[in-house]
Amino acid sequence: MGLPELNIILTWRAFSVSDLHPRQLWEAALGDLQVQLARPSYDTFLQNTIGVALDDDCLVIGANSSFAAEYLEKRLHSIVQSAVERVAHSPLEVRFQVVGNPSITTATNAHLQSQVQAIVSDIPIRHRIAGDSGALPLDPRYVFDQFTVGQSNELAVAAATAAAERPGEKYNPVFLYSHSGLGKTHLLHA
């Protein structure tokens, strides 16, 4: 009499990226990125991000501001994508979008709105009527043609001129810092 036959049935299912939870995948990739990147870059742009969604070929990463999402897309996209692909063992696209913690965002917005309202109500009405945007009118006496350019202010004049010629594209916003009487107001009005 022989030994009874033993049948073992093994079921094997291929691993799929969609089996992973986006937060788990992203947290694993963050561990890899933390080692690769300089601490200030990691802390500023990646520390507060989350894995939002994952399908077969794309991981959506949520950033807490449009600036962070844009920076990640333009400057760190390839590094982030490589880290995600290493962790997932699969080629994946990476997309960044702005997300916020709704409870924090709502509470913060309500608090800020009440502060702004209190400040606005303290401003005399004649200052609030300056225009729909609330901006004060520019002084027409201050134009670039009447500004004296010297070696000490060439850079400031160039930045102000570039900002005025292409608003929103270059040097936006413009910050000027100097001692009193050196032309900051003139340049900003021009």
N, CA, C and O atoms as a DFTB+ gen file, in Angstrom:
760 C
 N C O
     1  1       0.841      -1.146       0.000
     2  2       0.000       0.000       0.000
     3  2       0.902       1.229       0.000
     4  3       1.858       1.309       0.772
     5  1       0.596       2.166      -0.855
     6  2       1.424       3.343      -0.989
     7  2       0.943       4.489      -0.109
     8  3      -0.098       4.422       0.546
     9  1       1.723       5.506      -0.126
    10  2       1.391       6.710       0.632
    11  2       0.231       7.446      -0.036
    12  3       0.104       7.440      -1.260
    13  1      -0.606       8.074       0.774
    14  2      -1.687       8.827       0.147
    15  2      -1.123      10.014      -0.640
    16  3      -0.125      10.633      -0.270
    17  1      -1.788      10.280      -1.696
    18  2      -1.354      11.385      -2.546
    19  2      -1.731      12.716      -1.902
    20  3      -2.840      12.893      -1.397
    21  1      -0.813      13.612      -1.934
    22  2      -1.048      14.929      -1.358
    23  2      -1.087      15.936      -2.493
    24  3      -0.103      16.125      -3.207
    25  1      -2.180      16.550      -2.644
    26  2      -2.309      17.562      -3.690
    27  2      -2.258      18.947      -3.053
    28  3      -3.014      19.251      -2.130
    29  1      -1.386      19.747      -3.545
    30  2      -1.281      21.126      -3.077
    31  2      -1.636      22.033      -4.243
    32  3      -1.062      21.959      -5.329
    33  1      -2.561      22.850      -3.981
    34  2      -2.961      23.800      -5.018
    35  2      -2.482      25.179      -4.590
    36  3      -2.867      25.700      -3.543
    37  1      -1.664      25.732      -5.400
    38  2      -1.157      27.078      -5.138
    39  2      -1.857      28.048      -6.082
    40  3      -1.911      27.843      -7.294
    41  1      -2.365      29.063      -5.510
    42  2      -2.914      30.111      -6.370
    43  2      -1.971      31.297      -6.292
    44  3      -1.551      31.711      -5.211
    45  1      -1.662      31.810      -7.405
    46  2      -0.758      32.947      -7.467
    47  2      -1.440      34.027      -8.279
    48  3      -1.916      33.797      -9.390
    49  1      -1.472      35.169      -7.713
    50  2      -2.071      36.305      -8.388
    51  2      -0.970      37.321      -8.619
    52  3      -0.199      37.630      -7.710
    53  1      -0.899      37.828      -9.808
    54  2       0.130      38.817     -10.133
    55  2      -0.095      40.079      -9.308
    56  3      -1.228      40.510      -9.096
    57  1       0.993      40.651      -8.855
    58  2       0.941      41.893      -8.091
    59  2       0.581      43.031      -9.029
    60  3       1.108      43.122     -10.137
    61  1      -0.294      43.876      -8.594
    62  2      -0.693      45.030      -9.392
    63  2      -0.499      46.294      -8.565
    64  3      -0.681      46.291      -7.348
    65  1      -0.131      47.357      -9.238
    66  2       0.052      48.629      -8.554
    67  2      -1.250      49.061      -7.890
    68  3      -1.234      49.687      -6.830
    69  1      -2.375      48.727      -8.512
    70  2      -3.662      49.141      -7.950
    71  2      -3.962      48.450      -6.623
    72  3      -4.883      48.856      -5.915
    73  1      -3.193      47.403      -6.271
    74  2      -3.358      46.753      -4.967
    75  2      -2.846      47.638      -3.838
    76  3      -3.229      47.457      -2.682
    77  1      -1.989      48.585      -4.166
    78  2      -1.416      49.458      -3.150
    79  2      -2.362      50.614      -2.841
    80  3      -3.123      51.066      -3.698
    81  1      -2.297      51.064      -1.638
    82  2      -3.039      52.271      -1.255
    83  2      -2.147      53.459      -1.603
    84  3      -0.944      53.406      -1.345
    85  1      -2.700      54.536      -2.183
    86  2      -1.855      55.666      -2.604
    87  2      -1.039      56.269      -1.460
    88  3       0.102      56.683      -1.667
    89  1      -1.610      56.320      -0.263
    90  2      -0.859      56.893       0.863
    91  2       0.316      56.009       1.251
    92  3       1.397      56.510       1.561
    93  1       0.110      54.700       1.234
    94  2       1.202      53.790       1.588
    95  2       2.325      53.866       0.558
    96  3       3.502      53.920       0.915
    97  1       1.959      53.869      -0.705
    98  2       2.963      53.965      -1.766
    99  2       3.739      55.273      -1.648
   100  3       4.966      55.281      -1.752
   101  1       3.030      56.372      -1.433
   102  2       3.687      57.669      -1.344
   103  2       4.572      57.758      -0.107
   104  3       5.666      58.318      -0.176
   105  1       4.124      57.220       1.017
   106  2       4.949      57.252       2.230
   107  2       6.240      56.464       2.037
   108  3       7.294      56.868       2.529
   109  1       6.164      55.348       1.327
   110  2       7.378      54.582       1.034
   111  2       8.307      55.380       0.118
   112  3       9.522      55.384       0.316
   113  1       7.738      56.052      -0.879
   114  2       8.545      56.878      -1.784
   115  2       9.151      58.061      -1.038
   116  3      10.278      58.465      -1.323
   117  1       8.408      58.620      -0.083
   118  2       8.939      59.729       0.712
   119  2      10.178      59.307       1.494
   120  3      11.120      60.085       1.640
   121  1      10.174      58.076       1.995
   122  2      11.355      57.574       2.698
   123  2      12.573      57.579       1.795
   124  3      13.672      57.934       2.220
   125  1      12.373      57.186       0.551
   126  2      13.452      57.189      -0.432
   127  2      13.887      58.620      -0.756
   128  3      15.081      58.903      -0.853
   129  1      12.926      59.508      -0.920
   130  2      13.227      60.900      -1.260
   131  2      13.913      61.640      -0.120
   132  3      14.733      62.528      -0.355
   133  1      13.584      61.281       1.092
   134  2      14.189      61.940       2.254
   135  2      15.698      61.706       2.281
   136  3      16.459      62.560       2.735
   137  1      16.115      60.556       1.796
   138  2      17.542      60.235       1.748
   139  2      18.223      60.960       0.583
   140  3      19.386      61.350       0.691
   141  1      17.506      61.141      -0.523
   142  2      18.091      61.719      -1.735
   143  2      18.202      63.242      -1.720
   144  3      19.166      63.801      -2.243
   145  1      17.225      63.908      -1.124
   146  2      17.142      65.364      -1.235
   147  2      17.744      66.074      -0.030
   148  3      17.849      65.508       1.058
   149  1      18.132      67.309      -0.248
   150  2      18.596      68.152       0.858
   151  2      17.428      68.372       1.814
   152  3      16.281      68.520       1.390
   153  1      17.729      68.390       3.083
   154  2      16.675      68.497       4.106
   155  2      15.758      69.711       3.908
   156  3      14.543      69.562       4.036
   157  1      16.289      70.917       3.600
   158  2      15.379      72.058       3.405
   159  2      14.385      71.837       2.258
   160  3      13.217      72.206       2.376
   161  1      14.836      71.242       1.157
   162  2      13.927      70.969       0.033
   163  2      12.854      69.972       0.438
   164  3      11.671      70.163       0.154
   165  1      13.279      68.910       1.100
   166  2      12.323      67.893       1.535
   167  2      11.307      68.494       2.502
   168  3      10.100      68.324       2.328
   169  1      11.800      69.197       3.522
   170  2      10.909      69.764       4.540
   171  2       9.937      70.781       3.948
   172  3       8.775      70.838       4.350
   173  1      10.404      71.573       3.003
   174  2       9.575      72.633       2.437
   175  2       8.532      72.105       1.462
   176  3       7.377      72.528       1.506
   177  1       8.921      71.190       0.584
   178  2       8.032      70.817      -0.507
   179  2       7.421      69.426      -0.407
   180  3       6.373      69.187      -1.008
   181  1       8.023      68.513       0.318
   182  2       7.513      67.143       0.322
   183  2       6.924      66.680       1.648
   184  3       6.059      65.804       1.662
   185  1       7.369      67.242       2.748
   186  2       6.973      66.740       4.057
   187  2       5.455      66.739       4.264
   188  3       4.927      65.817       4.886
   189  1       4.762      67.724       3.768
   190  2       3.317      67.827       3.986
   191  2       2.492      67.377       2.790
   192  3       1.358      67.827       2.621
   193  1       3.039      66.496       1.957
   194  2       2.302      65.978       0.813
   195  2       1.678      64.635       1.175
   196  3       2.101      63.973       2.123
   197  1       0.661      64.242       0.402
   198  2       0.013      62.950       0.636
   199  2      -0.279      62.281      -0.697
   200  3      -0.427      62.945      -1.723
   201  1      -0.360      60.953      -0.664
   202  2      -0.805      60.201      -1.826
   203  2      -2.318      60.289      -1.887
   204  3      -3.005      59.855      -0.962
   205  1      -2.843      60.850      -2.970
   206  2      -4.280      61.108      -3.059
   207  2      -5.012      60.007      -3.813
   208  3      -6.036      59.510      -3.345
   209  1      -4.497      59.624      -4.973
   210  2      -5.181      58.640      -5.806
   211  2      -4.147      57.844      -6.583
   212  3      -3.041      58.315      -6.849
   213  1      -4.535      56.622      -6.940
   214  2      -3.634      55.739      -7.672
   215  2      -4.458      54.884      -8.610
   216  3      -5.405      54.218      -8.192
   217  1      -4.090      54.906      -9.890
   218  2      -4.671      53.936     -10.805
   219  2      -3.517      53.158     -11.409
   220  3      -2.396      53.246     -10.907
   221  1      -3.751      52.407     -12.459
   222  2      -2.708      51.516     -12.971
   223  2      -1.459      52.219     -13.468
   224  3      -0.391      51.608     -13.504
   225  1      -1.560      53.477     -13.850
   226  2      -0.368      54.117     -14.404
   227  2      -0.087      55.517     -13.873
   228  3       0.775      56.205     -14.420
   229  1      -0.783      55.965     -12.828
   230  2      -0.569      57.332     -12.343
   231  2      -0.835      57.449     -10.843
   232  3      -1.862      56.993     -10.340
   233  1       0.112      58.069     -10.144
   234  2      -0.057      58.391      -8.729
   235  2      -0.283      59.894      -8.633
   236  3       0.522      60.683      -9.129
   237  1      -1.377      60.283      -7.995
   238  2      -1.672      61.699      -7.783
   239  2      -1.214      62.055      -6.379
   240  3      -1.623      61.435      -5.397
   241  1      -0.352      63.073      -6.306
   242  2       0.218      63.503      -5.036
   243  2      -0.374      64.864      -4.691
   244  3      -0.365      65.780      -5.513
   245  1      -0.882      64.989      -3.484
   246  2      -1.488      66.236      -3.038
   247  2      -0.483      67.110      -2.314
   248  3       0.207      66.660      -1.399
   249  1      -0.407      68.363      -2.734
   250  2       0.462      69.353      -2.087
   251  2      -0.431      70.383      -1.412
   252  3      -1.587      70.552      -1.798
   253  1       0.099      71.075      -0.401
   254  2      -0.735      71.993       0.376
   255  2      -0.845      73.396      -0.209
   256  3      -1.544      74.237       0.356
   257  1      -0.171      73.673      -1.332
   258  2      -0.303      74.985      -1.971
   259  2      -0.010      74.856      -3.457
   260  3       0.654      73.916      -3.894
   261  1      -0.513      75.812      -4.228
   262  2      -0.245      75.790      -5.666
   263  2       1.237      76.024      -5.939
   264  3       1.787      75.491      -6.902
   265  1       1.877      76.817      -5.092
   266  2       3.315      77.048      -5.246
   267  2       4.085      75.739      -5.088
   268  3       4.965      75.434      -5.893
   269  1       3.755      74.964      -4.049
   270  2       4.445      73.692      -3.814
   271  2       4.178      72.722      -4.959
   272  3       5.101      72.056      -5.427
   273  1       2.931      72.633      -5.416
   274  2       2.595      71.723      -6.513
   275  2       3.345      72.107      -7.783
   276  3       3.862      71.242      -8.490
   277  1       3.404      73.399      -8.071
   278  2       4.108      73.872      -9.266
   279  2       5.613      73.618      -9.152
   280  3       6.251      73.200     -10.118
   281  1       6.169      73.869      -7.982
   282  2       7.598      73.638      -7.769
   283  2       7.920      72.159      -7.949
   284  3       8.894      71.815      -8.618
   285  1       7.116      71.289      -7.362
   286  2       7.342      69.852      -7.487
   287  2       7.261      69.419      -8.943
   288  3       8.073      68.613      -9.399
   289  1       6.293      69.946      -9.671
   290  2       6.128      69.588     -11.076
   291  2       7.316      70.055     -11.914
   292  3       7.807      69.311     -12.763
   293  1       7.774      71.273     -11.682
   294  2       8.834      71.838     -12.517
   295  2      10.238      71.391     -12.116
   296  3      11.081      71.158     -12.984
   297  1      10.499      71.268     -10.820
   298  2      11.872      71.057     -10.361
   299  2      12.180      69.643      -9.874
   300  3      13.312      69.178     -10.003
   301  1      11.189      68.961      -9.318
   302  2      11.483      67.665      -8.701
   303  2      10.736      66.501      -9.340
   304  3      10.788      65.383      -8.826
   305  1      10.048      66.741     -10.444
   306  2       9.202      65.711     -11.045
   307  2       9.965      64.423     -11.343
   308  3       9.519      63.342     -10.957
   309  1      11.100      64.520     -12.018
   310  2      11.820      63.302     -12.412
   311  2      12.351      62.536     -11.200
   312  3      12.324      61.306     -11.188
   313  1      12.829      63.247     -10.190
   314  2      13.334      62.590      -8.978
   315  2      12.193      61.891      -8.249
   316  3      12.339      60.758      -7.789
   317  1      11.057      62.575      -8.147
   318  2       9.891      61.993      -7.472
   319  2       9.386      60.784      -8.249
   320  3       9.087      59.747      -7.657
   321  1       9.289      60.907      -9.565
   322  2       8.795      59.799     -10.378
   323  2       9.711      58.584     -10.257
   324  3       9.225      57.457     -10.153
   325  1      11.016      58.792     -10.269
   326  2      11.955      57.672     -10.117
   327  2      11.780      56.984      -8.771
   328  3      11.800      55.755      -8.697
   329  1      11.608      57.756      -7.715
   330  2      11.420      57.179      -6.380
   331  2      10.130      56.368      -6.319
   332  3      10.107      55.278      -5.748
   333  1       9.067      56.891      -6.899
   334  2       7.781      56.180      -6.909
   335  2       7.907      54.881      -7.698
   336  3       7.399      53.844      -7.270
   337  1       8.576      54.928      -8.841
   338  2       8.742      53.726      -9.657
   339  2       9.594      52.677      -8.951
   340  3       9.326      51.481      -9.068
   341  1      10.621      53.114      -8.219
   342  2      11.445      52.164      -7.454
   343  2      10.617      51.452      -6.390
   344  3      10.732      50.241      -6.202
   345  1       9.794      52.211      -5.708
   346  2       8.983      51.631      -4.636
   347  2       7.882      50.736      -5.201
   348  3       7.600      49.676      -4.642
   349  1       7.261      51.152      -6.299
   350  2       6.146      50.404      -6.883
   351  2       6.612      49.234      -7.743
   352  3       5.816      48.356      -8.078
   353  1       7.896      49.213      -8.103
   354  2       8.438      48.196      -9.009
   355  2       7.653      48.171     -10.319
   356  3       7.421      47.117     -10.911
   357  1       7.258      49.357     -10.747
   358  2       6.444      49.466     -11.945
   359  2       6.544      50.895     -12.473
   360  3       6.675      51.835     -11.688
   361  1       6.483      51.069     -13.798
   362  2       6.500      52.440     -14.325
   363  2       5.197      53.158     -13.962
   364  3       4.103      52.636     -14.179
   365  1       5.332      54.337     -13.418
   366  2       4.172      55.129     -13.005
   367  2       4.393      56.588     -13.359
   368  3       5.501      57.109     -13.232
   369  1       3.345      57.232     -13.796
   370  2       3.367      58.679     -13.953
   371  2       3.074      59.288     -12.592
   372  3       2.467      58.652     -11.730
   373  1       3.510      60.518     -12.412
   374  2       3.251      61.229     -11.166
   375  2       2.621      62.565     -11.530
   376  3       3.106      63.275     -12.411
   377  1       1.537      62.899     -10.842
   378  2       0.870      64.179     -11.035
   379  2       0.717      64.851      -9.682
   380  3       0.511      64.184      -8.668
   381  1       0.817      66.175      -9.670
   382  2       0.684      66.930      -8.424
   383  2      -0.574      67.786      -8.495
   384  3      -0.881      68.376      -9.531
   385  1      -1.292      67.845      -7.388
   386  2      -2.459      68.721      -7.318
   387  2      -2.546      69.329      -5.928
   388  3      -1.995      68.799      -4.963
   389  1      -3.242      70.442      -5.848
   390  2      -3.381      71.141      -4.573
   391  2      -4.527      70.511      -3.792
   392  3      -5.645      70.380      -4.290
   393  1      -4.225      70.131      -2.572
   394  2      -5.253      69.620      -1.658
   395  2      -5.030      70.292      -0.320
   396  3      -3.934      70.778      -0.039
   397  1      -6.026      70.320       0.477
   398  2      -5.882      70.905       1.804
   399  2      -6.640      70.078       2.804
   400  3      -7.537      69.314       2.447
   401  1      -6.286      70.229       4.038
   402  2      -7.031      69.586       5.102
   403  2      -8.288      70.424       5.294
   404  3      -8.201      71.547       5.790
   405  1      -9.472      69.898       4.909
   406  2     -10.678      70.719       4.930
   407  2     -10.977      71.342       6.289
   408  3     -11.412      72.492       6.350
   409  1     -10.758      70.622       7.365
   410  2     -11.089      71.188       8.677
   411  2     -10.153      72.338       9.023
   412  3     -10.589      73.355       9.562
   413  1      -8.864      72.181       8.716
   414  2      -7.903      73.249       8.987
   415  2      -8.172      74.432       8.066
   416  3      -8.194      75.581       8.507
   417  1      -8.377      74.139       6.774
   418  2      -8.596      75.201       5.801
   419  2      -9.840      76.011       6.142
   420  3      -9.805      77.241       6.101
   421  1     -10.928      75.347       6.475
   422  2     -12.165      76.052       6.794
   423  2     -12.002      76.911       8.035
   424  3     -12.414      78.072       8.054
   425  1     -11.403      76.342       9.072
   426  2     -11.208      77.104      10.312
   427  2     -10.282      78.291      10.080
   428  3     -10.541      79.393      10.563
   429  1      -9.203      78.062       9.338
   430  2      -8.249      79.131       9.053
   431  2      -8.902      80.220       8.215
   432  3      -8.736      81.406       8.499
   433  1      -9.644      79.825       7.183
   434  2     -10.298      80.811       6.327
   435  2     -11.309      81.640       7.108
   436  3     -11.382      82.855       6.922
   437  1     -12.084      81.008       7.972
   438  2     -13.068      81.748       8.769
   439  2     -12.371      82.732       9.699
   440  3     -12.811      83.871       9.857
   441  1     -11.277      82.282      10.314
   442  2     -10.523      83.145      11.225
   443  2      -9.922      84.330      10.465
   444  3     -10.018      85.473      10.910
   445  1      -9.304      84.048       9.317
   446  2      -8.700      85.112       8.516
   447  2      -9.756      86.082       8.001
   448  3      -9.536      87.293       7.976
   449  1     -10.893      85.551       7.593
   450  2     -11.948      86.412       7.080
   451  2     -12.439      87.373       8.161
   452  3     -12.693      88.545       7.881
   453  1     -12.574      86.887       9.382
   454  2     -13.026      87.780      10.458
   455  2     -11.965      88.836      10.769
   456  3     -12.300      89.982      11.066
   457  1     -10.676      88.452      10.702
   458  2      -9.610      89.427      10.929
   459  2      -9.594      90.493       9.841
   460  3      -9.461      91.681      10.131
   461  1      -9.731      90.068       8.594
   462  2      -9.735      91.012       7.472
   463  2     -10.921      91.958       7.598
   464  3     -10.782      93.164       7.390
   465  1     -12.083      91.417       7.936
   466  2     -13.276      92.260       8.081
   467  2     -13.078      93.304       9.172
   468  3     -13.483      94.455       9.010
   469  1     -12.457      92.910      10.284
   470  2     -12.207      93.854      11.378
   471  2     -11.256      94.959      10.933
   472  3     -11.449      96.124      11.279
   473  1     -10.234      94.598      10.170
   474  2      -9.269      95.591       9.689
   475  2      -9.927      96.533       8.690
   476  3      -9.737      97.747       8.759
   477  1     -10.705      95.971       7.753
   478  2     -11.355      96.787       6.730
   479  2     -12.349      97.754       7.357
   480  3     -12.464      98.896       6.914
   481  1     -13.065      97.312       8.377
   482  2     -14.048      98.203       8.996
   483  2     -13.377      99.366       9.729
   484  3     -14.009     100.396       9.959
   485  1     -12.102      99.210      10.099
   486  2     -11.373     100.288      10.762
   487  2     -10.822     101.329       9.784
   488  3     -10.440     102.424      10.194
   489  1     -10.780     100.991       8.498
   490  2     -10.234     101.910       7.496
   491  2     -11.293     102.959       7.161
   492  3     -12.446     102.610       6.905
   493  1     -10.921     104.231       7.158
   494  2     -11.892     105.270       6.800
   495  2     -12.442     105.039       5.396
   496  3     -11.733     104.552       4.515
   497  1     -13.707     105.391       5.196
   498  2     -14.384     105.126       3.932
   499  2     -13.676     105.776       2.755
   500  3     -13.637     105.173       1.682
   501  1     -13.118     106.960       2.892
   502  2     -12.475     107.628       1.751
   503  2     -11.324     106.798       1.201
   504  3     -11.018     106.896       0.012
   505  1     -10.671     105.979       2.037
   506  2      -9.591     105.125       1.549
   507  2     -10.133     103.866       0.890
   508  3      -9.490     103.313      -0.003
   509  1     -11.297     103.406       1.310
   510  2     -11.861     102.191       0.737
   511  2     -12.464     102.440      -0.635
   512  3     -12.643     101.487      -1.394
   513  1     -12.783     103.674      -0.985
   514  2     -13.449     103.973      -2.244
   515  2     -12.435     104.181      -3.370
   516  3     -12.835     104.558      -4.472
   517  1     -11.180     103.958      -3.145
   518  2     -10.146     104.217      -4.150
   519  2     -10.335     103.380      -5.405
   520  3      -9.806     103.749      -6.453
   521  1     -11.043     102.303      -5.350
   522  2     -11.272     101.464      -6.511
   523  2     -11.800     100.122      -6.062
   524  3     -11.786      99.797      -4.875
   525  1     -12.266      99.347      -7.022
   526  2     -12.814      98.038      -6.686
   527  2     -11.776      97.135      -6.043
   528  3     -12.106      96.346      -5.158
   529  1     -10.536      97.241      -6.472
   530  2      -9.492      96.366      -5.943
   531  2      -8.999      96.815      -4.580
   532  3      -8.285      96.073      -3.906
   533  1      -9.361      98.000      -4.171
   534  2      -8.892      98.513      -2.891
   535  2      -7.516      99.143      -2.989
   536  3      -6.960      99.577      -1.981
   537  1      -6.956      99.198      -4.202
   538  2      -5.625      99.767      -4.379
   539  2      -5.704     101.286      -4.371
   540  3      -6.672     101.871      -4.856
   541  1      -4.698     101.906      -3.828
   542  2      -4.626     103.363      -3.834
   543  2      -4.109     103.817      -5.192
   544  3      -3.320     103.105      -5.814
   545  1      -4.533     104.986      -5.667
   546  2      -4.108     105.441      -6.991
   547  2      -2.605     105.723      -7.032
   548  3      -1.996     106.101      -6.032
   549  1      -2.027     105.526      -8.225
   550  2      -0.605     105.805      -8.416
   551  2      -0.388     107.306      -8.575
   552  3      -1.262     108.021      -9.064
   553  1       0.757     107.765      -8.168
   554  2       1.104     109.181      -8.289
   555  2       1.678     109.405      -9.687
   556  3       2.728     108.848     -10.009
   557  1       1.016     110.207     -10.526
   558  2       1.464     110.400     -11.907
   559  2       2.810     111.115     -12.025
   560  3       3.409     111.115     -13.100
   561  1       3.289     111.714     -10.955
   562  2       4.588     112.398     -11.009
   563  2       5.743     111.403     -11.079
   564  3       6.829     111.743     -11.550
   565  1       5.518     110.197     -10.622
   566  2       6.594     109.211     -10.567
   567  2       6.569     108.348     -11.827
   568  3       5.755     107.431     -11.941
   569  1       7.461     108.645     -12.768
   570  2       7.593     107.866     -14.003
   571  2       9.064     107.501     -14.188
   572  3       9.949     108.138     -13.616
   573  1       9.311     106.482     -14.983
   574  2      10.688     106.025     -15.187
   575  2      11.559     107.103     -15.838
   576  3      12.745     107.215     -15.529
   577  1      10.967     107.896     -16.742
   578  2      11.741     108.926     -17.451
   579  2      12.315     109.978     -16.511
   580  3      13.336     110.590     -16.825
   581  1      11.685     110.196     -15.375
   582  2      12.144     111.226     -14.446
   583  2      12.962     110.653     -13.293
   584  3      13.269     111.365     -12.337
   585  1      13.312     109.385     -13.377
   586  2      14.092     108.757     -12.307
   587  2      15.570     108.806     -12.675
   588  3      15.944     108.453     -13.794
   589  1      16.396     109.235     -11.759
   590  2      17.835     109.322     -11.998
   591  2      18.467     107.960     -11.732
   592  3      18.423     107.440     -10.618
   593  1      19.061     107.394     -12.793
   594  2      19.682     106.076     -12.689
   595  2      21.164     106.248     -12.428
   596  3      21.844     107.017     -13.107
   597  1      21.652     105.530     -11.446
   598  2      23.074     105.558     -11.110
   599  2      23.569     104.145     -10.870
   600  3      22.798     103.188     -10.933
   601  1      24.846     104.021     -10.598
   602  2      25.448     102.709     -10.388
   603  2      24.808     101.987      -9.197
   604  3      24.711     100.760      -9.192
   605  1      24.380     102.738      -8.209
   606  2      23.843     102.125      -6.997
   607  2      22.411     101.616      -7.154
   608  3      21.943     100.835      -6.326
   609  1      21.705     102.047      -8.207
   610  2      20.314     101.623      -8.329
   611  2      19.981     100.987      -9.679
   612  3      18.804     100.831     -10.006
   613  1      20.986     100.621     -10.466
   614  2      20.746     100.024     -11.780
   615  2      19.912      98.752     -11.695
   616  3      18.988      98.557     -12.485
   617  1      20.235      97.896     -10.746
   618  2      19.520      96.628     -10.609
   619  2      18.055      96.861     -10.238
   620  3      17.165      96.213     -10.788
   621  1      17.807      97.774      -9.318
   622  2      16.434      98.076      -8.904
   623  2      15.627      98.637     -10.070
   624  3      14.465      98.273     -10.250
   625  1      16.229      99.517     -10.862
   626  2      15.543     100.100     -12.015
   627  2      15.250      99.015     -13.049
   628  3      14.156      98.979     -13.613
   629  1      16.211      98.133     -13.303
   630  2      16.011      97.053     -14.273
   631  2      14.876      96.125     -13.835
   632  3      14.047      95.734     -14.656
   633  1      14.834      95.774     -12.561
   634  2      13.778      94.893     -12.050
   635  2      12.417      95.570     -12.134
   636  3      11.443      94.943     -12.548
   637  1      12.336      96.836     -11.750
   638  2      11.066      97.563     -11.796
   639  2      10.588      97.735     -13.235
   640  3       9.395      97.612     -13.512
   641  1      11.509      98.019     -14.149
   642  2      11.153      98.171     -15.561
   643  2      10.645      96.856     -16.132
   644  3       9.631      96.834     -16.830
   645  1      11.343      95.758     -15.841
   646  2      10.918      94.443     -16.334
   647  2       9.548      94.067     -15.786
   648  3       8.719      93.517     -16.511
   649  1       9.307      94.355     -14.527
   650  2       8.007      94.045     -13.923
   651  2       6.902      94.886     -14.553
   652  3       5.790      94.398     -14.753
   653  1       7.197      96.142     -14.864
   654  2       6.192      97.025     -15.459
   655  2       5.904      96.645     -16.909
   656  3       4.762      96.744     -17.358
   657  1       6.926      96.211     -17.643
   658  2       6.744      95.856     -19.046
   659  2       6.000      94.541     -19.216
   660  3       5.224      94.391     -20.159
   661  1       6.223      93.588     -18.319
   662  2       5.568      92.279     -18.406
   663  2       4.997      91.905     -17.037
   664  3       5.535      91.032     -16.357
   665  1       3.923      92.557     -16.638
   666  2       3.378      92.301     -15.298
   667  2       2.957      90.838     -15.135
   668  3       2.330      90.248     -16.015
   669  1       3.315      90.289     -14.009
   670  2       2.954      88.917     -13.700
   671  2       3.898      87.878     -14.262
   672  3       3.779      86.701     -13.918
   673  1       4.834      88.268     -15.117
   674  2       5.750      87.303     -15.717
   675  2       7.118      87.320     -15.048
   676  3       7.620      86.278     -14.626
   677  1       7.714      88.487     -14.953
   678  2       9.063      88.613     -14.393
   679  2       9.022      89.439     -13.129
   680  3       8.268      90.406     -13.020
   681  1       9.837      89.046     -12.184
   682  2      10.008      89.800     -10.943
   683  2       8.657      90.135     -10.295
   684  3       8.392      91.284      -9.939
   685  1       7.831      89.129     -10.155
   686  2       6.525      89.343      -9.549
   687  2       6.407      88.472      -8.321
   688  3       6.378      87.249      -8.457
   689  1       6.339      89.017      -7.168
   690  2       6.304      90.433      -6.833
   691  2       7.708      91.029      -6.788
   692  3       8.704      90.310      -6.713
   693  1       7.761      92.342      -6.834
   694  2       9.030      93.065      -6.729
   695  2       9.161      93.584      -5.303
   696  3       8.238      94.208      -4.779
   697  1      10.296      93.331      -4.679
   698  2      10.587      93.855      -3.348
   699  2      11.796      94.775      -3.455
   700  3      12.834      94.384      -3.991
   701  1      11.665      95.969      -2.957
   702  2      12.777      96.911      -2.946
   703  2      13.085      97.245      -1.493
   704  3      12.190      97.553      -0.706
   705  1      14.351      97.179      -1.161
   706  2      14.769      97.460       0.205
   707  2      15.951      98.410       0.151
   708  3      16.954      98.125      -0.503
   709  1      15.837      99.528       0.832
   710  2      16.958     100.467       0.923
   711  2      16.636     101.492       2.003
   712  3      15.568     101.464       2.615
   713  1      17.578     102.387       2.217
   714  2      17.367     103.459       3.181
   715  2      16.346     104.454       2.632
   716  3      15.999     104.421       1.452
   717  1      15.886     105.314       3.486
   718  2      14.909     106.333       3.124
   719  2      15.496     107.311       2.106
   720  3      16.666     107.688       2.187
   721  1      14.659     107.714       1.147
   722  2      15.060     108.747       0.202
   723  2      15.832     108.264      -1.001
   724  3      16.435     109.078      -1.701
   725  1      15.840     106.965      -1.272
   726  2      16.626     106.452      -2.396
   727  2      15.783     106.030      -3.599
   728  3      16.315     105.451      -4.546
   729  1      14.475     106.309      -3.578
   730  2      13.669     106.118      -4.781
   731  2      12.753     104.910      -4.822
   732  3      12.232     104.581      -5.888
   733  1      12.541     104.245      -3.711
   734  2      11.673     103.062      -3.717
   735  2      10.255     103.418      -4.170
   736  3       9.698     102.754      -5.044
   737  1       9.685     104.440      -3.591
   738  2       8.319     104.848      -3.933
   739  2       8.238     105.258      -5.397
   740  3       7.286     104.899      -6.089
   741  1       9.216     105.999      -5.867
   742  2       9.245     106.440      -7.262
   743  2       9.206     105.222      -8.192
   744  3       8.399     105.177      -9.120
   745  1      10.068     104.244      -7.947
   746  2      10.120     103.061      -8.810
   747  2       8.829     102.251      -8.749
   748  3       8.349     101.776      -9.778
   749  1       8.271     102.092      -7.573
   750  2       7.054     101.294      -7.456
   751  2       5.846     101.985      -8.089
   752  3       4.951     101.309      -8.596
   753  1       5.806     103.300      -8.068
   754  2       4.715     104.015      -8.726
   755  2       4.923     104.060     -10.237
   756  3       3.954     104.027     -10.995
   757  1       6.178     104.134     -10.680
   758  2       6.471     104.208     -12.110
   759  2       6.064     102.911     -12.770
   760  3       6.224     102.757     -13.981
